[in-house]
Amino acid sequence: MIDVNQQINAVRRQVGTRMLEAGEAVTVTIGQTYDTTVEDLWEACTDPERIARWFLPVSGDLRLHGRYQFEGNAGGVVERCDPPKGFSATWEFGGNVSWIEVRLTPEGDGRARFELEHIALPEDHWEQFGPGAVGIGWDMGLVGLALHLSTGQPVDLAAGAAWAASEEGKTFTALSSDRWADADIAAGTDEAKARAAAARTTAAYTGAPAPDAPES
């Protein structure tokens, strides 16, 4: 499906914090540069037909203040739209509200960079699983985007799900989890704590044995 190590190494991951009116939020930021123009990248990220080719089917009103819904996943409201530079939206899932900011930047030579920042107020889930609980999902999304942009063809979602459950897919998940732990440590989290959270996240995705959850 994709060269696992090449894709893992092509992605930059960061963990940080941001102050909101409701308090200090945690952030995960993921980015990758693609062999396409920023205008094409914008269309791939905002046109419903293109989005469904690499991520999930989406319905709703994909414009400023419009409400959207990904099939079987999150929905929200578009809060900012600045084509072709980026957009921001709420990310509403499971009764919780977080936020995403997508930034698109031309890099010359017909290339463009995609960067997504996911912002959330920390909860017990973050304490137990760390940034990989969110980051692995976005890593998987960037696999779909890389495949779509390199071929122009839609990604078979059923085949993608089968790949994620395969040994190669589990290897990708474990490597992604490790890299998110690296980013967490770089942001100042205790290494043992970050590695244990990553192990629990990997187990949740792959069924591998996991360490005990931290005491509250």
N, C-alpha and C positions, 0 to 999 in steps of 0.2 A: 504493500500500500504506500509506504513512504520510508525513507531512510531514517530510522529512529534516532541514531546518534547525530546525524546532520541536523534534523529538525530540533532536537533538544538544544544543540549548540547554537542554533540560529536565533534563539529567543533570548531576550533579556528580561530578567525578573527582578522586581524590587518590592520591598515591604517598608511601609512607613506609617506615619500618623498625620492627621489633619484635624484642626479645631473646627467644630460645628457649633451652632447655637445649642444643640442638645448635649454637647460635651466632646471629648476627644474621640475621634474615630480612627479606625485602623484602615490602611489602604494596601491593596496589592496592585502592582502595575506590571503589565506584560506588553512586550513590543517585538515586532519583527519587520524587517525590510523586505520588500517584494520587487520583482522585476516587472513593474507596471507603473503607469502614471498615477498621480494623486487623484486625477479626475476619475479614472477607472476604479481606483480603490474606493473612492467615495460612493460610486454607483454600486459597487459590490456590497457595501455596508449599509446602504439606505434604500435600495430598490427592492421591494418585496420579492419579486421573482428571482433576483440575484441572491438575496439572503437565503432563500429556501434551497439554493443549490449547494451551499456549504455549511449552513448552520441548522436552522429549523424553519418550517413553515411559519409565517407571521401574518397576523391579520390586524386590522385597525387602521388608524389614521397616522401615517408616518410623516408628520410635519409638526411644526412648533405648536405646543400645547395639545397635540393629539395623543390619544391613548392607543397603545399597541398591546398585542398578546402573542407570545411565542407558544406554539402548540405543545402542550404538556409541560410547560416550563414557566418562566417568569413573564410578567407584563409590567406596564408602567405608563408614565407620561413623559413625552419629549419636552424637556425644559429649556433647551438651547439648541439652536441649529445655525451653523455658520459654514455653508458649503464653499469650497470642498475641504475646509480646515478641520471640521469636527462637529460633534454634538454631545449633549449630555441628557440623561434621562433618569427617572427613578427606576429601580429594579425591585419589583414587588413579588415575593415568593414565600409561600408557607406562612402567611400572616406577618412577615417581616418586610420592612422597607429599607433598601440600601440605594446606592446611586452608582451610575457608571458615567465616565467621561471618555469619549473616543477622540483621539487627536491624530490627524493625518498630515504628514509632512513630506514635501518633495525632497529628494536627495540627489537629484542630478542623474544624468546618463539614463533617463527613462525609468528611474526607480523611485519608490515611495515607501515611507515608513508608517506602519500602523501601530498605535499605542493605545491601550485601554487601561484605565484606572478604575478599580472597583473600591468603593468607599462604604464602610459599614461601622455602626457602633458595635464595640466588642461585646460578645455574650459568652456564655459557658461553652458554646460550640467552638469558638475561637480558642479558648483556653485548652480545650481537649485536643483539637485537631490542627490548630495553627493555620497559616495562610494557604497551605496546599489544598485544604478542603474546597476553597474557591478557585485557587490557581490551577489545579489539575484540569478542572472543567474548561477553563479558558485556554489552557494548553491544547486540549482536544479541539477546541474551536479553531485555533490557529492552524492545526493540521488540516482541517477542512478548507480553510481559506487558502492555505498554501497549495493544496491540490487543485482547487477550483481555478486559482489565478494562473497556475502553471499549465493547465490543460484547457481551460474555458468550458469544461464540461461540468454538469452537476455531480455532486458526490452522492453515491448511493447510501442513504442513511442506514438501511438494514445491513449493508456490507460494512459500514463504519462501526456499527454496534457489534457485529460479529468480530471485527478486527480488535476492538477494545477488549473483548473477552478472551482473545487468543493469547498465546504465550508472548508473542511480539508486542501485542497491545499492553499486556501486563508489565512487560519490561519498560515500555514507554512511560506507563503510569508511575512505576517505581523511580525511574530516573527523574521524572518531573517532580515527584514528591521530594526527592533528595535535593534538587535544585531550589525548591521553595524553602526547604530547611536552611540551605546555604544563605538565601536572601534574608531569612528571618534572623539568622545569626549575625549577618552583616548589619542588620538594623538594631542590634543590641540585645537580642534574646539570648539567654543562657544556652550554651550548645547542647547540653544534655536534655534540657527541656524541649528545645527545638527538634532534636533528633527523635525523641520519644513521641512527640506530636506527629511528626512525619511518618513514623512507623504505624501509628494508629490510623492515619489517613490512608496509607498504602494498603493496610489490611482491609479497611472499609471498601476500597475500590476493587481489590483483587482477591480477598479471602485469605490472605496470608495471616499467620499468627501475629497478634498485636500485644504490646505491653499494656498494663493496667492503665486506666484513666487516672489523671491526677486527682488528688483529694481536694474537695472544695473548701 
